[in-house]
Amino acid sequence: MKRITCQSICDLLDDVVRAFLHTGRIGLGALRRMSWPALLLSSVLLALLLTILPLALLLFTVFLLLKLALGAVVIGSRRARRDDKSHP
């Protein structure tokens, strides 16, 4: 295994920056070639994706936790009622 040096970290960061810049140039080129209606549609879809998807995931998580909590309460009360009936 190679030793980690300052030069190897700098080379790695340089490669990462170069890859991000290359991806950004490709994305900007694709945006430049899009027509105005396609650009509008893609921006609206991106906005919906960034707002609706996290909201849906949050609501799913909240309702799942609520369901689990209510299920635990119901099961606990049924067990307590069953134990009370079996031991008079």
PyMOL Python script that loads the backbone (N, CA, C, O; Angstrom):
from pymol import cmd

cmd.read_pdbstr("""\
ATOM      1  N   MET A   1       0.839  -1.176   0.000  1.00  0.00           N
ATOM      2  CA  MET A   1       0.000   0.000   0.000  1.00  0.00           C
ATOM      3  C   MET A   1       0.886   1.242   0.000  1.00  0.00           C
ATOM      4  O   MET A   1       1.895   1.320   0.700  1.00  0.00           O
ATOM      5  N   LYS A   2       0.470   2.198  -0.807  1.00  0.00           N
ATOM      6  CA  LYS A   2       1.252   3.429  -0.890  1.00  0.00           C
ATOM      7  C   LYS A   2       1.031   4.281   0.349  1.00  0.00           C
ATOM      8  O   LYS A   2      -0.017   4.229   0.994  1.00  0.00           O
ATOM      9  N   ARG A   3       2.030   5.046   0.650  1.00  0.00           N
ATOM     10  CA  ARG A   3       1.912   5.980   1.772  1.00  0.00           C
ATOM     11  C   ARG A   3       1.128   7.201   1.321  1.00  0.00           C
ATOM     12  O   ARG A   3       1.234   7.643   0.177  1.00  0.00           O
ATOM     13  N   ILE A   4       0.350   7.727   2.232  1.00  0.00           N
ATOM     14  CA  ILE A   4      -0.421   8.919   1.935  1.00  0.00           C
ATOM     15  C   ILE A   4       0.468  10.134   2.169  1.00  0.00           C
ATOM     16  O   ILE A   4       0.993  10.342   3.264  1.00  0.00           O
ATOM     17  N   THR A   5       0.623  10.925   1.122  1.00  0.00           N
ATOM     18  CA  THR A   5       1.436  12.126   1.226  1.00  0.00           C
ATOM     19  C   THR A   5       0.582  13.329   0.840  1.00  0.00           C
ATOM     20  O   THR A   5      -0.530  13.187   0.333  1.00  0.00           O
ATOM     21  N   CYS A   6       1.113  14.479   1.086  1.00  0.00           N
ATOM     22  CA  CYS A   6       0.414  15.712   0.748  1.00  0.00           C
ATOM     23  C   CYS A   6       0.222  15.808  -0.766  1.00  0.00           C
ATOM     24  O   CYS A   6      -0.808  16.288  -1.239  1.00  0.00           O
ATOM     25  N   GLN A   7       1.218  15.351  -1.515  1.00  0.00           N
ATOM     26  CA  GLN A   7       1.131  15.408  -2.971  1.00  0.00           C
ATOM     27  C   GLN A   7       0.036  14.473  -3.487  1.00  0.00           C
ATOM     28  O   GLN A   7      -0.672  14.827  -4.430  1.00  0.00           O
ATOM     29  N   SER A   8      -0.119  13.287  -2.890  1.00  0.00           N
ATOM     30  CA  SER A   8      -1.166  12.367  -3.350  1.00  0.00           C
ATOM     31  C   SER A   8      -2.560  12.919  -3.040  1.00  0.00           C
ATOM     32  O   SER A   8      -3.489  12.734  -3.826  1.00  0.00           O
ATOM     33  N   ILE A   9      -2.706  13.593  -1.901  1.00  0.00           N
ATOM     34  CA  ILE A   9      -3.995  14.205  -1.566  1.00  0.00           C
ATOM     35  C   ILE A   9      -4.294  15.344  -2.533  1.00  0.00           C
ATOM     36  O   ILE A   9      -5.430  15.486  -2.986  1.00  0.00           O
ATOM     37  N   CYS A  10      -3.295  16.155  -2.853  1.00  0.00           N
ATOM     38  CA  CYS A  10      -3.485  17.250  -3.808  1.00  0.00           C
ATOM     39  C   CYS A  10      -3.842  16.714  -5.195  1.00  0.00           C
ATOM     40  O   CYS A  10      -4.695  17.280  -5.878  1.00  0.00           O
ATOM     41  N   ASP A  11      -3.191  15.621  -5.615  1.00  0.00           N
ATOM     42  CA  ASP A  11      -3.519  15.019  -6.906  1.00  0.00           C
ATOM     43  C   ASP A  11      -4.950  14.494  -6.931  1.00  0.00           C
ATOM     44  O   ASP A  11      -5.656  14.645  -7.928  1.00  0.00           O
ATOM     45  N   LEU A  12      -5.374  13.876  -5.830  1.00  0.00           N
ATOM     46  CA  LEU A  12      -6.736  13.366  -5.750  1.00  0.00           C
ATOM     47  C   LEU A  12      -7.752  14.499  -5.817  1.00  0.00           C
ATOM     48  O   LEU A  12      -8.736  14.412  -6.552  1.00  0.00           O
ATOM     49  N   LEU A  13      -7.517  15.558  -5.056  1.00  0.00           N
ATOM     50  CA  LEU A  13      -8.427  16.703  -5.082  1.00  0.00           C
ATOM     51  C   LEU A  13      -8.447  17.363  -6.454  1.00  0.00           C
ATOM     52  O   LEU A  13      -9.493  17.826  -6.909  1.00  0.00           O
ATOM     53  N   ASP A  14      -7.298  17.407  -7.110  1.00  0.00           N
ATOM     54  CA  ASP A  14      -7.235  17.961  -8.460  1.00  0.00           C
ATOM     55  C   ASP A  14      -8.063  17.119  -9.431  1.00  0.00           C
ATOM     56  O   ASP A  14      -8.764  17.674 -10.276  1.00  0.00           O
ATOM     57  N   ASP A  15      -7.994  15.794  -9.326  1.00  0.00           N
ATOM     58  CA  ASP A  15      -8.804  14.911 -10.167  1.00  0.00           C
ATOM     59  C   ASP A  15     -10.289  15.100  -9.899  1.00  0.00           C
ATOM     60  O   ASP A  15     -11.089  15.099 -10.834  1.00  0.00           O
ATOM     61  N   VAL A  16     -10.667  15.262  -8.636  1.00  0.00           N
ATOM     62  CA  VAL A  16     -12.075  15.457  -8.290  1.00  0.00           C
ATOM     63  C   VAL A  16     -12.586  16.768  -8.866  1.00  0.00           C
ATOM     64  O   VAL A  16     -13.677  16.810  -9.433  1.00  0.00           O
ATOM     65  N   VAL A  17     -11.814  17.836  -8.728  1.00  0.00           N
ATOM     66  CA  VAL A  17     -12.214  19.139  -9.263  1.00  0.00           C
ATOM     67  C   VAL A  17     -12.324  19.068 -10.777  1.00  0.00           C
ATOM     68  O   VAL A  17     -13.268  19.604 -11.359  1.00  0.00           O
ATOM     69  N   ARG A  18     -11.366  18.410 -11.417  1.00  0.00           N
ATOM     70  CA  ARG A  18     -11.398  18.282 -12.875  1.00  0.00           C
ATOM     71  C   ARG A  18     -12.635  17.496 -13.326  1.00  0.00           C
ATOM     72  O   ARG A  18     -13.246  17.843 -14.336  1.00  0.00           O
ATOM     73  N   ALA A  19     -13.008  16.449 -12.596  1.00  0.00           N
ATOM     74  CA  ALA A  19     -14.197  15.670 -12.950  1.00  0.00           C
ATOM     75  C   ALA A  19     -15.469  16.497 -12.777  1.00  0.00           C
ATOM     76  O   ALA A  19     -16.361  16.432 -13.622  1.00  0.00           O
ATOM     77  N   PHE A  20     -15.568  17.273 -11.697  1.00  0.00           N
ATOM     78  CA  PHE A  20     -16.733  18.137 -11.498  1.00  0.00           C
ATOM     79  C   PHE A  20     -16.831  19.194 -12.596  1.00  0.00           C
ATOM     80  O   PHE A  20     -17.920  19.462 -13.104  1.00  0.00           O
ATOM     81  N   LEU A  21     -15.712  19.788 -12.958  1.00  0.00           N
ATOM     82  CA  LEU A  21     -15.720  20.789 -14.011  1.00  0.00           C
ATOM     83  C   LEU A  21     -16.136  20.180 -15.348  1.00  0.00           C
ATOM     84  O   LEU A  21     -16.887  20.795 -16.106  1.00  0.00           O
ATOM     85  N   HIS A  22     -15.655  18.988 -15.634  1.00  0.00           N
ATOM     86  CA  HIS A  22     -16.028  18.310 -16.871  1.00  0.00           C
ATOM     87  C   HIS A  22     -17.526  18.009 -16.892  1.00  0.00           C
ATOM     88  O   HIS A  22     -18.187  18.202 -17.912  1.00  0.00           O
ATOM     89  N   THR A  23     -18.056  17.537 -15.766  1.00  0.00           N
ATOM     90  CA  THR A  23     -19.496  17.263 -15.678  1.00  0.00           C
ATOM     91  C   THR A  23     -20.295  18.546 -15.811  1.00  0.00           C
ATOM     92  O   THR A  23     -21.332  18.557 -16.474  1.00  0.00           O
ATOM     93  N   GLY A  24     -19.841  19.617 -15.202  1.00  0.00           N
ATOM     94  CA  GLY A  24     -20.516  20.907 -15.317  1.00  0.00           C
ATOM     95  C   GLY A  24     -20.526  21.424 -16.737  1.00  0.00           C
ATOM     96  O   GLY A  24     -21.534  21.968 -17.189  1.00  0.00           O
ATOM     97  N   ARG A  25     -19.409  21.263 -17.458  1.00  0.00           N
ATOM     98  CA  ARG A  25     -19.354  21.704 -18.852  1.00  0.00           C
ATOM     99  C   ARG A  25     -20.324  20.903 -19.720  1.00  0.00           C
ATOM    100  O   ARG A  25     -20.981  21.461 -20.599  1.00  0.00           O
ATOM    101  N   ILE A  26     -20.410  19.606 -19.474  1.00  0.00           N
ATOM    102  CA  ILE A  26     -21.354  18.774 -20.233  1.00  0.00           C
ATOM    103  C   ILE A  26     -22.788  19.208 -19.943  1.00  0.00           C
ATOM    104  O   ILE A  26     -23.599  19.317 -20.862  1.00  0.00           O
ATOM    105  N   GLY A  27     -23.106  19.455 -18.674  1.00  0.00           N
ATOM    106  CA  GLY A  27     -24.449  19.898 -18.305  1.00  0.00           C
ATOM    107  C   GLY A  27     -24.794  21.247 -18.906  1.00  0.00           C
ATOM    108  O   GLY A  27     -25.905  21.443 -19.399  1.00  0.00           O
ATOM    109  N   LEU A  28     -23.848  22.184 -18.869  1.00  0.00           N
ATOM    110  CA  LEU A  28     -24.099  23.502 -19.462  1.00  0.00           C
ATOM    111  C   LEU A  28     -24.269  23.413 -20.971  1.00  0.00           C
ATOM    112  O   LEU A  28     -25.071  24.139 -21.559  1.00  0.00           O
ATOM    113  N   GLY A  29     -23.510  22.519 -21.592  1.00  0.00           N
ATOM    114  CA  GLY A  29     -23.671  22.329 -23.035  1.00  0.00           C
ATOM    115  C   GLY A  29     -25.044  21.770 -23.364  1.00  0.00           C
ATOM    116  O   GLY A  29     -25.659  22.167 -24.354  1.00  0.00           O
ATOM    117  N   ALA A  30     -25.527  20.852 -22.539  1.00  0.00           N
ATOM    118  CA  ALA A  30     -26.869  20.304 -22.756  1.00  0.00           C
ATOM    119  C   ALA A  30     -27.929  21.372 -22.541  1.00  0.00           C
ATOM    120  O   ALA A  30     -28.904  21.428 -23.290  1.00  0.00           O
ATOM    121  N   LEU A  31     -27.759  22.220 -21.534  1.00  0.00           N
ATOM    122  CA  LEU A  31     -28.708  23.309 -21.301  1.00  0.00           C
ATOM    123  C   LEU A  31     -28.694  24.323 -22.435  1.00  0.00           C
ATOM    124  O   LEU A  31     -29.740  24.860 -22.802  1.00  0.00           O
ATOM    125  N   ARG A  32     -27.525  24.588 -22.988  1.00  0.00           N
ATOM    126  CA  ARG A  32     -27.403  25.547 -24.072  1.00  0.00           C
ATOM    127  C   ARG A  32     -28.114  25.059 -25.337  1.00  0.00           C
ATOM    128  O   ARG A  32     -28.641  25.866 -26.102  1.00  0.00           O
ATOM    129  N   ARG A  33     -28.128  23.742 -25.557  1.00  0.00           N
ATOM    130  CA  ARG A  33     -28.754  23.188 -26.751  1.00  0.00           C
ATOM    131  C   ARG A  33     -30.261  23.006 -26.601  1.00  0.00           C
ATOM    132  O   ARG A  33     -30.944  22.737 -27.589  1.00  0.00           O
ATOM    133  N   MET A  34     -30.801  23.146 -25.376  1.00  0.00           N
ATOM    134  CA  MET A  34     -32.233  22.928 -25.163  1.00  0.00           C
ATOM    135  C   MET A  34     -33.034  24.135 -25.673  1.00  0.00           C
ATOM    136  O   MET A  34     -32.583  25.279 -25.627  1.00  0.00           O
ATOM    137  N   SER A  35     -34.233  23.828 -26.156  1.00  0.00           N
ATOM    138  CA  SER A  35     -35.140  24.909 -26.547  1.00  0.00           C
ATOM    139  C   SER A  35     -35.762  25.504 -25.282  1.00  0.00           C
ATOM    140  O   SER A  35     -35.679  24.916 -24.204  1.00  0.00           O
ATOM    141  N   TRP A  36     -36.390  26.686 -25.428  1.00  0.00           N
ATOM    142  CA  TRP A  36     -36.972  27.348 -24.265  1.00  0.00           C
ATOM    143  C   TRP A  36     -38.083  26.517 -23.616  1.00  0.00           C
ATOM    144  O   TRP A  36     -38.125  26.430 -22.389  1.00  0.00           O
ATOM    145  N   PRO A  37     -38.981  25.907 -24.387  1.00  0.00           N
ATOM    146  CA  PRO A  37     -40.008  25.084 -23.730  1.00  0.00           C
ATOM    147  C   PRO A  37     -39.428  23.867 -23.001  1.00  0.00           C
ATOM    148  O   PRO A  37     -39.893  23.506 -21.920  1.00  0.00           O
ATOM    149  N   ALA A  38     -38.414  23.243 -23.597  1.00  0.00           N
ATOM    150  CA  ALA A  38     -37.788  22.100 -22.940  1.00  0.00           C
ATOM    151  C   ALA A  38     -37.060  22.543 -21.676  1.00  0.00           C
ATOM    152  O   ALA A  38     -37.071  21.840 -20.665  1.00  0.00           O
ATOM    153  N   LEU A  39     -36.430  23.707 -21.738  1.00  0.00           N
ATOM    154  CA  LEU A  39     -35.740  24.244 -20.567  1.00  0.00           C
ATOM    155  C   LEU A  39     -36.736  24.569 -19.449  1.00  0.00           C
ATOM    156  O   LEU A  39     -36.471  24.298 -18.278  1.00  0.00           O
ATOM    157  N   LEU A  40     -37.875  25.146 -19.814  1.00  0.00           N
ATOM    158  CA  LEU A  40     -38.909  25.448 -18.833  1.00  0.00           C
ATOM    159  C   LEU A  40     -39.454  24.171 -18.213  1.00  0.00           C
ATOM    160  O   LEU A  40     -39.616  24.095 -16.995  1.00  0.00           O
ATOM    161  N   LEU A  41     -39.736  23.174 -19.032  1.00  0.00           N
ATOM    162  CA  LEU A  41     -40.261  21.905 -18.523  1.00  0.00           C
ATOM    163  C   LEU A  41     -39.258  21.219 -17.609  1.00  0.00           C
ATOM    164  O   LEU A  41     -39.636  20.697 -16.561  1.00  0.00           O
ATOM    165  N   SER A  42     -37.993  21.212 -17.986  1.00  0.00           N
ATOM    166  CA  SER A  42     -36.987  20.561 -17.144  1.00  0.00           C
ATOM    167  C   SER A  42     -36.799  21.297 -15.826  1.00  0.00           C
ATOM    168  O   SER A  42     -36.571  20.667 -14.793  1.00  0.00           O
ATOM    169  N   SER A  43     -36.892  22.626 -15.850  1.00  0.00           N
ATOM    170  CA  SER A  43     -36.753  23.373 -14.589  1.00  0.00           C
ATOM    171  C   SER A  43     -37.954  23.146 -13.677  1.00  0.00           C
ATOM    172  O   SER A  43     -37.795  23.050 -12.460  1.00  0.00           O
ATOM    173  N   VAL A  44     -39.157  23.059 -14.253  1.00  0.00           N
ATOM    174  CA  VAL A  44     -40.348  22.786 -13.443  1.00  0.00           C
ATOM    175  C   VAL A  44     -40.267  21.376 -12.854  1.00  0.00           C
ATOM    176  O   VAL A  44     -40.584  21.173 -11.682  1.00  0.00           O
ATOM    177  N   LEU A  45     -39.846  20.411 -13.662  1.00  0.00           N
ATOM    178  CA  LEU A  45     -39.712  19.036 -13.157  1.00  0.00           C
ATOM    179  C   LEU A  45     -38.640  18.942 -12.070  1.00  0.00           C
ATOM    180  O   LEU A  45     -38.807  18.214 -11.092  1.00  0.00           O
ATOM    181  N   LEU A  46     -37.555  19.670 -12.240  1.00  0.00           N
ATOM    182  CA  LEU A  46     -36.515  19.676 -11.217  1.00  0.00           C
ATOM    183  C   LEU A  46     -37.018  20.311  -9.926  1.00  0.00           C
ATOM    184  O   LEU A  46     -36.714  19.829  -8.835  1.00  0.00           O
ATOM    185  N   ALA A  47     -37.782  21.383 -10.048  1.00  0.00           N
ATOM    186  CA  ALA A  47     -38.341  22.032  -8.858  1.00  0.00           C
ATOM    187  C   ALA A  47     -39.325  21.098  -8.152  1.00  0.00           C
ATOM    188  O   ALA A  47     -39.325  21.013  -6.924  1.00  0.00           O
ATOM    189  N   LEU A  48     -40.153  20.405  -8.911  1.00  0.00           N
ATOM    190  CA  LEU A  48     -41.075  19.447  -8.300  1.00  0.00           C
ATOM    191  C   LEU A  48     -40.325  18.314  -7.619  1.00  0.00           C
ATOM    192  O   LEU A  48     -40.691  17.877  -6.528  1.00  0.00           O
ATOM    193  N   LEU A  49     -39.278  17.847  -8.274  1.00  0.00           N
ATOM    194  CA  LEU A  49     -38.490  16.758  -7.699  1.00  0.00           C
ATOM    195  C   LEU A  49     -37.832  17.186  -6.391  1.00  0.00           C
ATOM    196  O   LEU A  49     -37.773  16.409  -5.438  1.00  0.00           O
ATOM    197  N   LEU A  50     -37.344  18.410  -6.348  1.00  0.00           N
ATOM    198  CA  LEU A  50     -36.660  18.892  -5.149  1.00  0.00           C
ATOM    199  C   LEU A  50     -37.614  19.254  -4.018  1.00  0.00           C
ATOM    200  O   LEU A  50     -37.187  19.324  -2.865  1.00  0.00           O
ATOM    201  N   THR A  51     -38.897  19.486  -4.311  1.00  0.00           N
ATOM    202  CA  THR A  51     -39.837  19.855  -3.255  1.00  0.00           C
ATOM    203  C   THR A  51     -40.777  18.723  -2.881  1.00  0.00           C
ATOM    204  O   THR A  51     -41.009  18.487  -1.695  1.00  0.00           O
ATOM    205  N   ILE A  52     -41.320  18.023  -3.856  1.00  0.00           N
ATOM    206  CA  ILE A  52     -42.324  17.004  -3.582  1.00  0.00           C
ATOM    207  C   ILE A  52     -41.693  15.727  -3.038  1.00  0.00           C
ATOM    208  O   ILE A  52     -42.230  15.126  -2.108  1.00  0.00           O
ATOM    209  N   LEU A  53     -40.585  15.311  -3.591  1.00  0.00           N
ATOM    210  CA  LEU A  53     -39.963  14.059  -3.153  1.00  0.00           C
ATOM    211  C   LEU A  53     -39.551  14.096  -1.679  1.00  0.00           C
ATOM    212  O   LEU A  53     -39.877  13.151  -0.960  1.00  0.00           O
ATOM    213  N   PRO A  54     -38.859  15.119  -1.186  1.00  0.00           N
ATOM    214  CA  PRO A  54     -38.549  15.136   0.250  1.00  0.00           C
ATOM    215  C   PRO A  54     -39.800  15.200   1.128  1.00  0.00           C
ATOM    216  O   PRO A  54     -39.842  14.595   2.199  1.00  0.00           O
ATOM    217  N   LEU A  55     -40.825  15.939   0.669  1.00  0.00           N
ATOM    218  CA  LEU A  55     -42.066  16.009   1.424  1.00  0.00           C
ATOM    219  C   LEU A  55     -42.728  14.644   1.504  1.00  0.00           C
ATOM    220  O   LEU A  55     -43.212  14.250   2.565  1.00  0.00           O
ATOM    221  N   ALA A  56     -42.755  13.923   0.396  1.00  0.00           N
ATOM    222  CA  ALA A  56     -43.354  12.591   0.387  1.00  0.00           C
ATOM    223  C   ALA A  56     -42.581  11.637   1.295  1.00  0.00           C
ATOM    224  O   ALA A  56     -43.186  10.852   2.025  1.00  0.00           O
ATOM    225  N   LEU A  57     -41.261  11.699   1.258  1.00  0.00           N
ATOM    226  CA  LEU A  57     -40.458  10.836   2.135  1.00  0.00           C
ATOM    227  C   LEU A  57     -40.671  11.185   3.604  1.00  0.00           C
ATOM    228  O   LEU A  57     -40.742  10.292   4.448  1.00  0.00           O
ATOM    229  N   LEU A  58     -40.770  12.460   3.912  1.00  0.00           N
ATOM    230  CA  LEU A  58     -41.003  12.878   5.290  1.00  0.00           C
ATOM    231  C   LEU A  58     -42.363  12.407   5.779  1.00  0.00           C
ATOM    232  O   LEU A  58     -42.475  11.872   6.882  1.00  0.00           O
ATOM    233  N   LEU A  59     -43.400  12.602   4.966  1.00  0.00           N
ATOM    234  CA  LEU A  59     -44.731  12.159   5.374  1.00  0.00           C
ATOM    235  C   LEU A  59     -44.799  10.651   5.518  1.00  0.00           C
ATOM    236  O   LEU A  59     -45.449  10.150   6.435  1.00  0.00           O
ATOM    237  N   PHE A  60     -44.142   9.917   4.631  1.00  0.00           N
ATOM    238  CA  PHE A  60     -44.094   8.460   4.752  1.00  0.00           C
ATOM    239  C   PHE A  60     -43.458   8.056   6.073  1.00  0.00           C
ATOM    240  O   PHE A  60     -43.970   7.178   6.767  1.00  0.00           O
ATOM    241  N   THR A  61     -42.353   8.685   6.421  1.00  0.00           N
ATOM    242  CA  THR A  61     -41.657   8.365   7.669  1.00  0.00           C
ATOM    243  C   THR A  61     -42.521   8.705   8.880  1.00  0.00           C
ATOM    244  O   THR A  61     -42.594   7.922   9.827  1.00  0.00           O
ATOM    245  N   VAL A  62     -43.174   9.863   8.856  1.00  0.00           N
ATOM    246  CA  VAL A  62     -44.021  10.274   9.980  1.00  0.00           C
ATOM    247  C   VAL A  62     -45.168   9.304  10.174  1.00  0.00           C
ATOM    248  O   VAL A  62     -45.427   8.869  11.295  1.00  0.00           O
ATOM    249  N   PHE A  63     -45.868   8.954   9.085  1.00  0.00           N
ATOM    250  CA  PHE A  63     -47.003   8.052   9.219  1.00  0.00           C
ATOM    251  C   PHE A  63     -46.569   6.642   9.589  1.00  0.00           C
ATOM    252  O   PHE A  63     -47.296   5.943  10.295  1.00  0.00           O
ATOM    253  N   LEU A  64     -45.398   6.208   9.127  1.00  0.00           N
ATOM    254  CA  LEU A  64     -44.897   4.897   9.519  1.00  0.00           C
ATOM    255  C   LEU A  64     -44.579   4.863  11.015  1.00  0.00           C
ATOM    256  O   LEU A  64     -44.915   3.894  11.696  1.00  0.00           O
ATOM    257  N   LEU A  65     -43.939   5.908  11.526  1.00  0.00           N
ATOM    258  CA  LEU A  65     -43.644   5.968  12.958  1.00  0.00           C
ATOM    259  C   LEU A  65     -44.925   6.072  13.776  1.00  0.00           C
ATOM    260  O   LEU A  65     -45.021   5.484  14.854  1.00  0.00           O
ATOM    261  N   LEU A  66     -45.906   6.813  13.275  1.00  0.00           N
ATOM    262  CA  LEU A  66     -47.192   6.908  13.955  1.00  0.00           C
ATOM    263  C   LEU A  66     -47.887   5.555  13.996  1.00  0.00           C
ATOM    264  O   LEU A  66     -48.460   5.176  15.017  1.00  0.00           O
ATOM    265  N   LYS A  67     -47.838   4.840  12.903  1.00  0.00           N
ATOM    266  CA  LYS A  67     -48.439   3.505  12.850  1.00  0.00           C
ATOM    267  C   LYS A  67     -47.744   2.555  13.829  1.00  0.00           C
ATOM    268  O   LYS A  67     -48.408   1.787  14.525  1.00  0.00           O
ATOM    269  N   LEU A  68     -46.434   2.604  13.883  1.00  0.00           N
ATOM    270  CA  LEU A  68     -45.696   1.739  14.809  1.00  0.00           C
ATOM    271  C   LEU A  68     -46.002   2.097  16.262  1.00  0.00           C
ATOM    272  O   LEU A  68     -46.153   1.209  17.101  1.00  0.00           O
ATOM    273  N   ALA A  69     -46.092   3.387  16.561  1.00  0.00           N
ATOM    274  CA  ALA A  69     -46.381   3.811  17.931  1.00  0.00           C
ATOM    275  C   ALA A  69     -47.788   3.394  18.342  1.00  0.00           C
ATOM    276  O   ALA A  69     -47.985   2.885  19.445  1.00  0.00           O
ATOM    277  N   LEU A  70     -48.767   3.604  17.466  1.00  0.00           N
ATOM    278  CA  LEU A  70     -50.135   3.194  17.791  1.00  0.00           C
ATOM    279  C   LEU A  70     -50.248   1.675  17.903  1.00  0.00           C
ATOM    280  O   LEU A  70     -50.975   1.166  18.755  1.00  0.00           O
ATOM    281  N   GLY A  71     -49.536   0.961  17.052  1.00  0.00           N
ATOM    282  CA  GLY A  71     -49.527  -0.495  17.145  1.00  0.00           C
ATOM    283  C   GLY A  71     -48.945  -0.973  18.462  1.00  0.00           C
ATOM    284  O   GLY A  71     -49.450  -1.926  19.056  1.00  0.00           O
ATOM    285  N   ALA A  72     -47.881  -0.317  18.928  1.00  0.00           N
ATOM    286  CA  ALA A  72     -47.286  -0.696  20.207  1.00  0.00           C
ATOM    287  C   ALA A  72     -48.245  -0.418  21.355  1.00  0.00           C
ATOM    288  O   ALA A  72     -48.326  -1.213  22.292  1.00  0.00           O
ATOM    289  N   VAL A  73     -48.967   0.687  21.304  1.00  0.00           N
ATOM    290  CA  VAL A  73     -49.925   1.016  22.358  1.00  0.00           C
ATOM    291  C   VAL A  73     -51.068   0.008  22.371  1.00  0.00           C
ATOM    292  O   VAL A  73     -51.470  -0.456  23.438  1.00  0.00           O
ATOM    293  N   VAL A  74     -51.590  -0.333  21.206  1.00  0.00           N
ATOM    294  CA  VAL A  74     -52.706  -1.277  21.125  1.00  0.00           C
ATOM    295  C   VAL A  74     -52.272  -2.648  21.596  1.00  0.00           C
ATOM    296  O   VAL A  74     -52.993  -3.294  22.356  1.00  0.00           O
ATOM    297  N   ILE A  75     -51.110  -3.106  21.163  1.00  0.00           N
ATOM    298  CA  ILE A  75     -50.629  -4.432  21.584  1.00  0.00           C
ATOM    299  C   ILE A  75     -50.376  -4.440  23.080  1.00  0.00           C
ATOM    300  O   ILE A  75     -50.688  -5.424  23.751  1.00  0.00           O
ATOM    301  N   GLY A  76     -49.812  -3.355  23.621  1.00  0.00           N
ATOM    302  CA  GLY A  76     -49.573  -3.280  25.062  1.00  0.00           C
ATOM    303  C   GLY A  76     -50.863  -3.308  25.865  1.00  0.00           C
ATOM    304  O   GLY A  76     -50.935  -3.969  26.901  1.00  0.00           O
ATOM    305  N   SER A  77     -51.877  -2.600  25.397  1.00  0.00           N
ATOM    306  CA  SER A  77     -53.153  -2.590  26.126  1.00  0.00           C
ATOM    307  C   SER A  77     -53.843  -3.942  26.032  1.00  0.00           C
ATOM    308  O   SER A  77     -54.470  -4.374  27.000  1.00  0.00           O
ATOM    309  N   ARG A  78     -53.747  -4.617  24.900  1.00  0.00           N
ATOM    310  CA  ARG A  78     -54.353  -5.947  24.773  1.00  0.00           C
ATOM    311  C   ARG A  78     -53.646  -6.952  25.679  1.00  0.00           C
ATOM    312  O   ARG A  78     -54.295  -7.797  26.296  1.00  0.00           O
ATOM    313  N   ARG A  79     -52.337  -6.863  25.760  1.00  0.00           N
ATOM    314  CA  ARG A  79     -51.609  -7.783  26.643  1.00  0.00           C
ATOM    315  C   ARG A  79     -51.974  -7.522  28.100  1.00  0.00           C
ATOM    316  O   ARG A  79     -52.155  -8.455  28.883  1.00  0.00           O
ATOM    317  N   ALA A  80     -52.079  -6.246  28.453  1.00  0.00           N
ATOM    318  CA  ALA A  80     -52.426  -5.919  29.836  1.00  0.00           C
ATOM    319  C   ALA A  80     -53.829  -6.406  30.158  1.00  0.00           C
ATOM    320  O   ALA A  80     -54.064  -6.922  31.251  1.00  0.00           O
ATOM    321  N   ARG A  81     -54.755  -6.255  29.240  1.00  0.00           N
ATOM    322  CA  ARG A  81     -56.133  -6.717  29.447  1.00  0.00           C
ATOM    323  C   ARG A  81     -56.183  -8.239  29.538  1.00  0.00           C
ATOM    324  O   ARG A  81     -56.916  -8.793  30.357  1.00  0.00           O
ATOM    325  N   ARG A  82     -55.402  -8.914  28.695  1.00  0.00           N
ATOM    326  CA  ARG A  82     -55.376 -10.379  28.723  1.00  0.00           C
ATOM    327  C   ARG A  82     -54.767 -10.885  30.026  1.00  0.00           C
ATOM    328  O   ARG A  82     -55.244 -11.869  30.592  1.00  0.00           O
ATOM    329  N   ASP A  83     -53.713 -10.219  30.509  1.00  0.00           N
ATOM    330  CA  ASP A  83     -53.083 -10.628  31.754  1.00  0.00           C
ATOM    331  C   ASP A  83     -54.010 -10.394  32.931  1.00  0.00           C
ATOM    332  O   ASP A  83     -54.011 -11.177  33.881  1.00  0.00           O
ATOM    333  N   ASP A  84     -54.811  -9.311  32.884  1.00  0.00           N
ATOM    334  CA  ASP A  84     -55.764  -9.047  33.965  1.00  0.00           C
ATOM    335  C   ASP A  84     -56.859 -10.092  33.996  1.00  0.00           C
ATOM    336  O   ASP A  84     -57.301 -10.472  35.080  1.00  0.00           O
ATOM    337  N   LYS A  85     -57.305 -10.565  32.869  1.00  0.00           N
ATOM    338  CA  LYS A  85     -58.368 -11.557  32.805  1.00  0.00           C
ATOM    339  C   LYS A  85     -57.884 -12.932  33.224  1.00  0.00           C
ATOM    340  O   LYS A  85     -58.637 -13.707  33.813  1.00  0.00           O
ATOM    341  N   SER A  86     -56.613 -13.242  32.920  1.00  0.00           N
ATOM    342  CA  SER A  86     -56.103 -14.571  33.255  1.00  0.00           C
ATOM    343  C   SER A  86     -55.725 -14.699  34.715  1.00  0.00           C
ATOM    344  O   SER A  86     -55.652 -15.820  35.218  1.00  0.00           O
ATOM    345  N   HIS A  87     -55.479 -13.598  35.426  1.00  0.00           N
ATOM    346  CA  HIS A  87     -55.132 -13.617  36.849  1.00  0.00           C
ATOM    347  C   HIS A  87     -56.162 -12.846  37.648  1.00  0.00           C
ATOM    348  O   HIS A  87     -55.981 -11.651  37.884  1.00  0.00           O
ATOM    349  N   PRO A  88     -57.276 -13.513  38.085  1.00  0.00           N
ATOM    350  CA  PRO A  88     -58.304 -12.784  38.838  1.00  0.00           C
ATOM    351  C   PRO A  88     -57.907 -12.504  40.261  1.00  0.00           C
ATOM    352  O   PRO A  88     -58.675 -11.899  41.008  1.00  0.00           O
TER     353      PRO A  88
END
""", "prot")
cmd.dss("prot")
cmd.show_as("cartoon", "prot")
cmd.util.cbc("prot")
cmd.orient("prot")
